[in-house]
């Protein structure tokens, strides 16, 4: 009987060593919700739009109002960093690309 347990322990030890030593297969499969309707498509999240509302001078420097928030050069709005503010536009950098917001012309 002791021989049986000895063999079985050795067998378990060998199987455990082989199992641990084997690389585990990792599945890159994305799990989907089984209750999701068949024709459902996930909508991409849109980045919030930046809206330039005003530009003004304060203490000799231009500042702006973007999306209701006062900003100056170097400030961040969402993922954008304000790089330059002129009398009629704001330049900002987002994901390494420079963009421009222009103040709308007055109708008066």
FIKOLZA-1660 file (N, C-alpha, C; in steps of 0.1 Angstrom, whole numbers, plus 5000, padded with zeros to 4 digits):
% residues 108
   i   px   py   pz ch aa at
   1 5008 4988 5000  A  X  N
   1 5000 5000 5000  A  X CA
   1 5009 5013 5000  A  X  C
   2 5019 5012 5008  A  X  N
   2 5028 5024 5008  A  X CA
   2 5035 5026 4995  A  X  C
   3 5037 5015 4987  A  X  N
   3 5043 5017 4974  A  X CA
   3 5033 5024 4965  A  X  C
   4 5020 5021 4966  A  X  N
   4 5010 5028 4958  A  X CA
   4 5009 5043 4960  A  X  C
   5 5009 5046 4973  A  X  N
   5 5009 5061 4977  A  X CA
   5 5022 5068 4972  A  X  C
   6 5033 5061 4973  A  X  N
   6 5046 5066 4969  A  X CA
   6 5046 5069 4954  A  X  C
   7 5041 5059 4946  A  X  N
   7 5040 5061 4932  A  X CA
   7 5030 5072 4928  A  X  C
   8 5019 5072 4935  A  X  N
   8 5009 5083 4932  A  X CA
   8 5014 5096 4936  A  X  C
   9 5021 5098 4947  A  X  N
   9 5027 5111 4951  A  X CA
   9 5037 5115 4940  A  X  C
  10 5045 5106 4936  A  X  N
  10 5055 5109 4926  A  X CA
  10 5049 5113 4913  A  X  C
  11 5038 5106 4909  A  X  N
  11 5031 5109 4897  A  X CA
  11 5024 5123 4898  A  X  C
  12 5018 5126 4909  A  X  N
  12 5013 5139 4911  A  X CA
  12 5023 5150 4911  A  X  C
  13 5035 5147 4917  A  X  N
  13 5046 5157 4916  A  X CA
  13 5051 5160 4902  A  X  C
  14 5052 5149 4894  A  X  N
  14 5056 5151 4880  A  X CA
  14 5046 5158 4872  A  X  C
  15 5033 5155 4874  A  X  N
  15 5022 5162 4867  A  X CA
  15 5022 5176 4871  A  X  C
  16 5024 5179 4883  A  X  N
  16 5023 5193 4888  A  X CA
  16 5035 5201 4882  A  X  C
  17 5047 5195 4882  A  X  N
  17 5059 5201 4876  A  X CA
  17 5057 5204 4862  A  X  C
  18 5051 5195 4854  A  X  N
  18 5049 5196 4840  A  X CA
  18 5039 5207 4837  A  X  C
  19 5028 5207 4845  A  X  N
  19 5018 5217 4843  A  X CA
  19 5023 5231 4846  A  X  C
  20 5030 5233 4857  A  X  N
  20 5035 5246 4861  A  X CA
  20 5046 5251 4851  A  X  C
  21 5054 5242 4846  A  X  N
  21 5064 5245 4836  A  X CA
  21 5059 5249 4823  A  X  C
  22 5047 5244 4819  A  X  N
  22 5041 5247 4806  A  X CA
  22 5036 5261 4805  A  X  C
  23 5039 5267 4794  A  X  N
  23 5034 5281 4793  A  X CA
  23 5019 5280 4792  A  X  C
  24 5013 5290 4799  A  X  N
  24 4998 5290 4799  A  X CA
  24 4993 5298 4786  A  X  C
  25 4984 5292 4779  A  X  N
  25 4978 5299 4768  A  X CA
  25 4969 5310 4772  A  X  C
  26 4972 5322 4767  A  X  N
  26 4964 5334 4771  A  X CA
  26 4955 5337 4759  A  X  C
  27 4943 5339 4762  A  X  N
  27 4933 5342 4751  A  X CA
  27 4931 5357 4750  A  X  C
  28 4933 5362 4738  A  X  N
  28 4931 5376 4736  A  X CA
  28 4916 5379 4731  A  X  C
  29 4908 5369 4733  A  X  N
  29 4894 5371 4729  A  X CA
  29 4887 5380 4738  A  X  C
  30 4879 5389 4732  A  X  N
  30 4871 5399 4740  A  X CA
  30 4858 5392 4744  A  X  C
  31 4855 5393 4757  A  X  N
  31 4842 5387 4761  A  X CA
  31 4831 5397 4758  A  X  C
  32 4820 5391 4753  A  X  N
  32 4809 5399 4749  A  X CA
  32 4797 5396 4759  A  X  C
  33 4789 5406 4761  A  X  N
  33 4777 5405 4769  A  X CA
  33 4767 5396 4762  A  X  C
  34 4763 5385 4768  A  X  N
  34 4754 5376 4762  A  X CA
  34 4740 5381 4761  A  X  C
  35 4737 5392 4769  A  X  N
  35 4723 5398 4768  A  X CA
  35 4722 5409 4759  A  X  C
  36 4733 5413 4752  A  X  N
  36 4734 5424 4743  A  X CA
  36 4725 5420 4730  A  X  C
  37 4717 5429 4725  A  X  N
  37 4710 5427 4713  A  X CA
  37 4719 5424 4701  A  X  C
  38 4715 5416 4692  A  X  N
  38 4723 5411 4681  A  X CA
  38 4729 5422 4672  A  X  C
  39 4722 5432 4669  A  X  N
  39 4726 5443 4660  A  X CA
  39 4732 5455 4667  A  X  C
  40 4735 5453 4680  A  X  N
  40 4740 5465 4688  A  X CA
  40 4754 5468 4685  A  X  C
  41 4757 5481 4683  A  X  N
  41 4771 5485 4681  A  X CA
  41 4775 5495 4691  A  X  C
  42 4787 5493 4696  A  X  N
  42 4792 5503 4707  A  X CA
  42 4796 5516 4700  A  X  C
  43 4790 5527 4705  A  X  N
  43 4793 5540 4700  A  X CA
  43 4807 5545 4706  A  X  C
  44 4815 5551 4697  A  X  N
  44 4827 5556 4702  A  X CA
  44 4825 5569 4709  A  X  C
  45 4832 5571 4720  A  X  N
  45 4831 5583 4728  A  X CA
  45 4838 5594 4720  A  X  C
  46 4830 5605 4719  A  X  N
  46 4835 5617 4712  A  X CA
  46 4843 5625 4722  A  X  C
  47 4854 5631 4717  A  X  N
  47 4861 5640 4726  A  X CA
  47 4853 5653 4727  A  X  C
  48 4853 5659 4739  A  X  N
  48 4845 5671 4741  A  X CA
  48 4851 5682 4732  A  X  C
  49 4842 5689 4726  A  X  N
  49 4847 5700 4717  A  X CA
  49 4851 5712 4725  A  X  C
  50 4862 5719 4721  A  X  N
  50 4866 5731 4727  A  X CA
  50 4859 5743 4720  A  X  C
  51 4853 5751 4728  A  X  N
  51 4847 5763 4723  A  X CA
  51 4853 5775 4729  A  X  C
  52 4858 5784 4720  A  X  N
  52 4864 5796 4724  A  X CA
  52 4853 5807 4726  A  X  C
  53 4852 5812 4738  A  X  N
  53 4841 5821 4740  A  X CA
  53 4845 5836 4741  A  X  C
  54 4858 5838 4746  A  X  N
  54 4863 5852 4748  A  X CA
  54 4878 5852 4749  A  X  C
  55 4884 5863 4745  A  X  N
  55 4898 5866 4747  A  X CA
  55 4899 5880 4753  A  X  C
  56 4907 5882 4763  A  X  N
  56 4908 5895 4769  A  X CA
  56 4923 5896 4774  A  X  C
  57 4926 5908 4777  A  X  N
  57 4940 5911 4782  A  X CA
  57 4939 5914 4797  A  X  C
  58 4948 5908 4804  A  X  N
  58 4949 5909 4819  A  X CA
  58 4963 5910 4823  A  X  C
  59 4967 5921 4829  A  X  N
  59 4981 5923 4834  A  X CA
  59 4991 5922 4823  A  X  C
  60 4987 5926 4811  A  X  N
  60 4996 5926 4800  A  X CA
  60 4997 5913 4792  A  X  C
  61 4989 5903 4796  A  X  N
  61 4989 5890 4790  A  X CA
  61 4975 5887 4785  A  X  C
  62 4974 5880 4774  A  X  N
  62 4961 5876 4769  A  X CA
  62 4957 5863 4776  A  X  C
  63 4944 5863 4779  A  X  N
  63 4938 5851 4785  A  X CA
  63 4925 5848 4777  A  X  C
  64 4920 5837 4779  A  X  N
  64 4908 5833 4771  A  X CA
  64 4898 5825 4780  A  X  C
  65 4886 5825 4775  A  X  N
  65 4876 5816 4781  A  X CA
  65 4872 5805 4771  A  X  C
  66 4875 5793 4775  A  X  N
  66 4872 5781 4767  A  X CA
  66 4863 5772 4775  A  X  C
  67 4852 5769 4769  A  X  N
  67 4842 5760 4776  A  X CA
  67 4838 5765 4790  A  X  C
  68 4837 5779 4791  A  X  N
  68 4833 5785 4803  A  X CA
  68 4844 5786 4814  A  X  C
  69 4856 5782 4810  A  X  N
  69 4868 5783 4820  A  X CA
  69 4878 5792 4815  A  X  C
  70 4883 5801 4825  A  X  N
  70 4894 5810 4822  A  X CA
  70 4907 5803 4821  A  X  C
  71 4914 5805 4810  A  X  N
  71 4927 5798 4808  A  X CA
  71 4938 5808 4803  A  X  C
  72 4950 5804 4805  A  X  N
  72 4962 5812 4801  A  X CA
  72 4971 5802 4794  A  X  C
  73 4982 5807 4788  A  X  N
  73 4992 5799 4782  A  X CA
  73 4997 5789 4792  A  X  C
  74 4998 5776 4788  A  X  N
  74 5003 5766 4797  A  X CA
  74 4992 5758 4804  A  X  C
  75 4980 5764 4805  A  X  N
  75 4969 5757 4811  A  X CA
  75 4964 5745 4803  A  X  C
  76 4957 5736 4809  A  X  N
  76 4951 5724 4802  A  X CA
  76 4936 5725 4802  A  X  C
  77 4930 5721 4791  A  X  N
  77 4916 5720 4790  A  X CA
  77 4914 5706 4784  A  X  C
  78 4907 5697 4791  A  X  N
  78 4906 5683 4787  A  X CA
  78 4920 5678 4784  A  X  C
  79 4923 5673 4772  A  X  N
  79 4937 5668 4769  A  X CA
  79 4945 5678 4762  A  X  C
  80 4940 5690 4760  A  X  N
  80 4947 5700 4753  A  X CA
  80 4955 5710 4762  A  X  C
  81 4967 5714 4757  A  X  N
  81 4975 5723 4764  A  X CA
  81 4975 5736 4756  A  X  C
  82 4972 5747 4763  A  X  N
  82 4971 5760 4756  A  X CA
  82 4986 5765 4753  A  X  C
  83 4989 5767 4740  A  X  N
  83 5003 5771 4737  A  X CA
  83 5004 5786 4734  A  X  C
  84 4994 5792 4729  A  X  N
  84 4995 5807 4725  A  X CA
  84 4981 5813 4724  A  X  C
  85 4980 5825 4729  A  X  N
  85 4967 5833 4728  A  X CA
  85 4970 5846 4722  A  X  C
  86 4964 5849 4711  A  X  N
  86 4965 5861 4704  A  X CA
  86 4952 5869 4705  A  X  C
  87 4951 5880 4698  A  X  N
  87 4939 5888 4699  A  X CA
  87 4926 5882 4694  A  X  C
  88 4928 5873 4684  A  X  N
  88 4916 5867 4678  A  X CA
  88 4916 5851 4677  A  X  C
  89 4927 5845 4683  A  X  N
  89 4927 5830 4683  A  X CA
  89 4935 5824 4694  A  X  C
  90 4933 5812 4697  A  X  N
  90 4940 5804 4707  A  X CA
  90 4946 5792 4700  A  X  C
  91 4959 5789 4702  A  X  N
  91 4965 5777 4697  A  X CA
  91 4967 5768 4708  A  X  C
  92 4964 5755 4706  A  X  N
  92 4965 5745 4716  A  X CA
  92 4971 5732 4710  A  X  C
  93 4978 5724 4718  A  X  N
  93 4984 5712 4714  A  X CA
  93 4977 5700 4720  A  X  C
  94 4972 5691 4712  A  X  N
  94 4965 5679 4716  A  X CA
  94 4971 5667 4709  A  X  C
  95 4976 5657 4716  A  X  N
  95 4982 5645 4710  A  X CA
  95 4993 5649 4701  A  X  C
  96 5001 5659 4704  A  X  N
  96 5013 5663 4696  A  X CA
  96 5009 5671 4684  A  X  C
  97 4997 5674 4682  A  X  N
  97 4992 5682 4670  A  X CA
  97 4987 5696 4675  A  X  C
  98 4991 5706 4667  A  X  N
  98 4987 5720 4671  A  X CA
  98 4974 5723 4664  A  X  C
  99 4964 5728 4671  A  X  N
  99 4951 5732 4666  A  X CA
  99 4949 5746 4669  A  X  C
 100 4939 5752 4662  A  X  N
 100 4936 5766 4664  A  X CA
 100 4921 5768 4667  A  X  C
 101 4918 5776 4676  A  X  N
 101 4904 5781 4679  A  X CA
 101 4903 5795 4675  A  X  C
 102 4894 5799 4667  A  X  N
 102 4893 5813 4663  A  X CA
 102 4880 5819 4669  A  X  C
 103 4882 5832 4673  A  X  N
 103 4871 5839 4679  A  X CA
 103 4862 5843 4667  A  X  C
 104 4849 5841 4669  A  X  N
 104 4839 5845 4658  A  X CA
 104 4839 5860 4657  A  X  C
 105 4838 5865 4645  A  X  N
 105 4837 5880 4642  A  X CA
 105 4824 5885 4648  A  X  C
 106 4825 5897 4653  A  X  N
 106 4813 5903 4659  A  X CA
 106 4804 5907 4648  A  X  C
 107 4791 5907 4650  A  X  N
 107 4781 5911 4640  A  X CA
 107 4778 5926 4641  A  X  C
 108 4783 5932 4651  A  X  N
 108 4780 5947 4653  A  X CA
 108 4791 5955 4647  A  X  C
% end
